């Protein structure tokens, strides 16, 4: 009975704090956007906002390793495995600049979605070729301006924490933009908040590990299929899992969504 009550209080905290913090985000945007073309300050404030929910949750311990692998001034396609909705919150704990690719529905969430729009995160409407083309173009523009892109190549959350097949969009984008890939391993979130439901899963230790980059020479020296397969194999090794699925997910959608 305690976990459902605590979960209700936690989600209420998110709703109330978001209503209070969005006006601050709007003020940050109004003051800094004219001078901050890539909205780095806006994203930094969003990292702080999102991090509040893991900092103040006594059930969660989050450890971040490998920040030194994010080279200042270098632009990446960042790829992370996706175990839970919580992955989105704790990846903000990196406090490094990037733009999310997210499903269009997320942008309609009051306060949180509005702040995503202020950050110029990239919107994707599933099943729409036009939206996919606009998303790819937006990602390429952000990369050209020096902003990294954060992508879940699995495309959606895992049902059981096991690594799903990878879609090829992140790897196509890295090759097209001629930028390195930055693998980021997320662990411990799968049971902290299961995919279906909103009741938190009790005490959990979660970890983010930024691995050394996959250099642009290796990105360009592989086919998209080879790069997709080798990166998925890297994640599987780091997670201690075996590969039982095809490394390249079928379907026309070239990039992921958050959530």
Secondary structure in CASP SS format (residue, H / E / C, confidence):
PFRMAT SS
TARGET T0000
AUTHOR 0000-0000-0000
METHOD secondary structure of the structure
MODEL  1
X C 1.00
X H 1.00
X H 1.00
X H 1.00
X H 1.00
X H 1.00
X H 1.00
X H 1.00
X H 1.00
X H 1.00
X H 1.00
X H 1.00
X H 1.00
X H 1.00
X H 1.00
X H 1.00
X H 1.00
X H 1.00
X H 1.00
X H 1.00
X H 1.00
X H 1.00
X H 1.00
X H 1.00
X H 1.00
X H 1.00
X H 1.00
X H 1.00
X H 1.00
X H 1.00
X H 1.00
X H 1.00
X C 1.00
X C 1.00
X C 1.00
X C 1.00
X C 1.00
X C 1.00
X C 1.00
X H 1.00
X H 1.00
X H 1.00
X H 1.00
X H 1.00
X H 1.00
X H 1.00
X H 1.00
X H 1.00
X H 1.00
X H 1.00
X H 1.00
X H 1.00
X H 1.00
X H 1.00
X H 1.00
X C 1.00
X C 1.00
X C 1.00
X C 1.00
X E 1.00
X E 1.00
X E 1.00
X E 1.00
X E 1.00
X E 1.00
X C 1.00
X H 1.00
X H 1.00
X H 1.00
X C 1.00
X C 1.00
X C 1.00
X C 1.00
X C 1.00
X C 1.00
X E 1.00
X E 1.00
X E 1.00
X E 1.00
X E 1.00
X C 1.00
X C 1.00
X C 1.00
X C 1.00
X C 1.00
X H 1.00
X H 1.00
X H 1.00
X H 1.00
X H 1.00
X H 1.00
X H 1.00
X H 1.00
X H 1.00
X C 1.00
X C 1.00
X C 1.00
X C 1.00
X E 1.00
X E 1.00
X E 1.00
X E 1.00
X E 1.00
X H 1.00
X H 1.00
X H 1.00
X H 1.00
X H 1.00
X C 1.00
X C 1.00
X C 1.00
X H 1.00
X H 1.00
X H 1.00
X H 1.00
X H 1.00
X H 1.00
X H 1.00
X C 1.00
X C 1.00
X C 1.00
X E 1.00
X E 1.00
X E 1.00
X C 1.00
X C 1.00
X C 1.00
X C 1.00
X H 1.00
X H 1.00
X H 1.00
X H 1.00
X H 1.00
X H 1.00
X H 1.00
X H 1.00
X H 1.00
X H 1.00
X H 1.00
X H 1.00
X H 1.00
X H 1.00
X H 1.00
X H 1.00
X H 1.00
X C 1.00
X C 1.00
X C 1.00
X E 1.00
X E 1.00
X E 1.00
X C 1.00
X C 1.00
X C 1.00
X C 1.00
X C 1.00
X C 1.00
X C 1.00
X C 1.00
X C 1.00
X C 1.00
X C 1.00
X C 1.00
X C 1.00
X C 1.00
X E 1.00
X C 1.00
X C 1.00
X H 1.00
X H 1.00
X H 1.00
X H 1.00
X H 1.00
X H 1.00
X H 1.00
X H 1.00
X H 1.00
X C 1.00
X C 1.00
X E 1.00
X E 1.00
X E 1.00
X E 1.00
X E 1.00
X E 1.00
X E 1.00
X E 1.00
X C 1.00
X C 1.00
X C 1.00
X C 1.00
X C 1.00
X C 1.00
X C 1.00
X C 1.00
X C 1.00
X C 1.00
X C 1.00
X C 1.00
X C 1.00
X C 1.00
X C 1.00
X C 1.00
X E 1.00
X E 1.00
X E 1.00
X E 1.00
X E 1.00
X E 1.00
X E 1.00
X C 1.00
X C 1.00
X C 1.00
X E 1.00
X C 1.00
X H 1.00
X H 1.00
X H 1.00
X H 1.00
X H 1.00
X C 1.00
X C 1.00
X C 1.00
X H 1.00
X H 1.00
X H 1.00
X H 1.00
X H 1.00
X H 1.00
X H 1.00
X H 1.00
X H 1.00
X H 1.00
X H 1.00
X H 1.00
X H 1.00
X H 1.00
X H 1.00
X H 1.00
X C 1.00
X C 1.00
X C 1.00
X C 1.00
X C 1.00
X C 1.00
X C 1.00
X C 1.00
X E 1.00
X C 1.00
X C 1.00
X C 1.00
X C 1.00
X C 1.00
X C 1.00
X C 1.00
X C 1.00
X C 1.00
X C 1.00
X C 1.00
END
